[in-house]
Amino acid sequence: MAFDYEQISVELIKVLRGNRSQLAFSRRLKYSSNVAYTWESKRRWPTASVVMWAATRVGIDVPTRLAAFHPALLDSDSFDTTTKEGVAAFLNELRGATPTGEVASRMRRNRFAVSRWLRGQSEPRLPEFLHMIEATSMRLLDFLAALVEPASLPSIYGEWQKLQRSRNLFFDHPWTQVVLLCLELSEYTALAGHDDSWIATRTGIPEEEVEFCVEALAMSGQILKKGAHWKQHKTRTINMQRTEQDVRTNKAFWSRQAIERFEHDAPGMFSHNLFTVNEQDFIRLQELHRSYFLAVRSVVADSSPGERIVLATMSMQALGS
């Protein structure tokens, strides 16, 4: 989806301003001029850190909201987004292993400018900041929803509702994720037309389940019929966060699929390691685990064409207390 980042910026500023006049809001932010007017008229833009500071000034607990958006930000002073350095650390956390050049390409911006933002040598203005969040994570909608009520942002609210429907569908009917991925496979697009039985044979999902999943995906607006094939309508990163119990149930579902395939001697890579380690190194291993997960996502994002559907389950747990 091509977002209008300037319009979203205006709407976000208006939400932060609330019922205050532009002048009163400007004074609340300790400006002597009516800077809010210049922002909302698109004549100039605040930096990312100024907006995060403004959110704090109007009573939003920014650290807690950002941790809900991206749990790795919890309890870390490095991600103080009311500072230029914190904004850079936040954006670097979101991009993970994605090269700077790739982020710049997604934004259609100069690589040098993007590099300076990521190093904290300069700071993106609000529309650029929002664009960078989308370019690094494809989760701008979740970021905005963490800060403010999505219904208060008219330009993205419709897309947010679609995202929520997609998220709910993936939780309630996990096999829809596999069917959706099947529609990306080069072998599927080479078929004369859509074939539920081909997907069932390829994935091991019962054909009636495939038929249900296709109908559900079409109703949620995630796929459209183009010619003789179904195709993804839009590609977004759907963060699988709902209630803690929902998340556990979803992860358990996919872990069981991996176990069942292992027990039936399905081809794949299965490994385990049982060891003792000191507390400091356990923390290091957890960080490596997260880094590996981000690296996997980066490779997947850049991989084309789609030739295989892969289930990767990763876990690391301390046994006992």
Residue pairs with C-beta under 8 A, 6 or more apart in sequence:
1 159
1 234
1 236
3 130
3 131
3 134
3 140
3 155
3 156
4 155
5 127
5 128
5 130
5 131
6 42
6 127
7 155
8 127
8 130
8 144
8 153
8 155
8 156
9 39
9 45
9 126
9 127
9 130
10 39
10 40
10 42
11 152
11 153
11 154
11 155
12 51
12 126
12 144
12 147
12 148
12 153
13 36
13 39
13 40
13 46
13 51
13 54
13 126
14 40
15 148
15 149
15 152
15 153
16 25
16 51
16 54
16 55
16 58
16 60
16 148
17 25
17 36
17 58
18 25
18 58
20 28
22 34
22 36
22 37
22 40
23 34
23 36
23 37
25 36
26 33
26 34
26 35
26 36
26 37
28 57
28 58
29 35
29 36
29 50
29 53
29 54
29 57
35 44
35 46
38 44
39 45
39 46
39 126
45 125
45 126
45 127
46 54
46 125
46 126
47 84
47 87
47 123
47 124
47 125
47 126
47 129
48 81
48 87
48 123
48 124
48 125
48 126
48 128
48 129
49 81
49 82
49 83
49 84
49 86
49 87
49 123
51 126
51 129
52 62
52 81
52 82
52 87
53 82
55 62
55 147
56 62
56 82
60 147
60 148
62 81
62 82
62 147
63 73
63 79
63 80
65 146
65 147
66 73
66 79
66 81
66 90
66 146
67 73
67 74
67 75
68 146
69 139
69 142
69 143
69 146
70 93
70 94
72 93
72 290
73 79
73 90
73 93
78 86
78 89
79 86
79 89
79 90
79 93
80 86
81 87
81 90
84 120
84 123
85 120
87 117
87 120
87 123
87 124
87 129
88 117
88 118
88 119
88 120
88 123
89 120
91 117
91 118
91 129
91 132
91 133
91 136
92 118
94 132
94 133
94 136
94 137
94 139
95 103
95 118
95 136
95 137
96 136
96 291
96 294
96 295
96 297
96 298
97 291
97 294
97 295
97 298
98 136
98 298
98 301
100 111
100 114
100 115
100 118
101 111
102 302
103 114
103 118
103 132
103 135
103 136
104 110
104 111
104 113
104 114
104 115
106 135
107 114
107 128
107 131
107 132
107 135
109 128
109 131
113 122
114 132
116 122
117 123
117 124
117 128
117 132
124 131
124 132
130 140
130 143
130 144
133 139
133 140
133 143
134 140
137 143
137 237
138 235
138 236
138 237
139 237
139 239
140 156
141 150
141 156
141 159
141 160
141 163
141 236
142 163
142 239
142 241
144 150
144 153
144 156
144 160
145 160
150 156
150 157
150 160
150 161
151 157
153 160
162 220
162 221
163 236
163 238
165 220
165 221
166 220
166 222
166 236
166 238
167 238
167 239
167 240
167 242
168 242
169 176
169 216
169 217
169 220
169 222
170 176
170 177
170 238
170 240
170 250
171 240
171 242
171 246
171 249
171 250
173 212
173 213
173 216
174 250
174 253
174 254
175 205
175 209
175 210
175 213
176 213
176 216
176 217
178 203
178 205
178 213
178 309
179 199
179 203
179 205
179 210
179 213
179 214
179 217
180 213
180 217
180 222
180 223
180 232
181 306
181 309
182 188
182 199
182 202
182 203
182 309
183 223
183 229
183 230
183 231
183 232
184 232
184 306
185 202
185 306
185 307
185 308
185 309
186 305
186 306
186 307
187 202
187 307
188 198
188 199
188 229
189 229
191 198
191 229
192 228
193 228
193 229
194 214
194 225
194 228
194 229
194 230
196 207
196 210
196 211
196 214
197 207
199 205
199 210
200 206
200 207
200 209
200 210
202 309
203 210
203 309
205 213
214 223
214 230
217 223
217 230
218 224
218 225
218 230
221 233
222 232
222 233
222 234
223 230
223 231
223 232
223 233
224 230
224 231
224 233
225 231
240 247
240 250
241 247
254 311
254 313
255 313
255 315
257 311
258 268
258 270
258 311
258 313
261 268
261 311
262 268
262 270
277 285
282 318
285 316
286 316
289 314
289 316
292 314
293 314
296 312
